[in-house]
């Protein structure tokens, strides 16, 4: 069964760091573009970071310079390192994988990140 699974969320103080991980079963990351999205209460889901199958990455302006997306095709994992966290980063974070060739898309169930003192 094809499945994405996020982990690593939690409660963290402003200015601290958190690392989210995304694992997969039944999905080969090597042929997928990967992304992290987030959705805060009352807001639309937004793209946070993207890394292509070839390794090119891009970021939302709000997280540029603070967040780093990475992938390990051999381990079939992806990660989002979040530094200098702010209260406005509080959201449910979702891992997304889209097949580079077919555009078929997969979503994880999300992991809650809360930034608060």
Buried (B, 14 or more C-beta within 10 A) or exposed (E): EEEBBBEBBEEBEEEEEBEBBBBBEEBEBEBBBBBBBBBBEEEEBEEBBBBBBEEEBEBBEEBEEBBBBBBEBEEBBBBBBBBEBEEEBBBBBBBBBBBEEEEEEBBBEBBEBBBEE
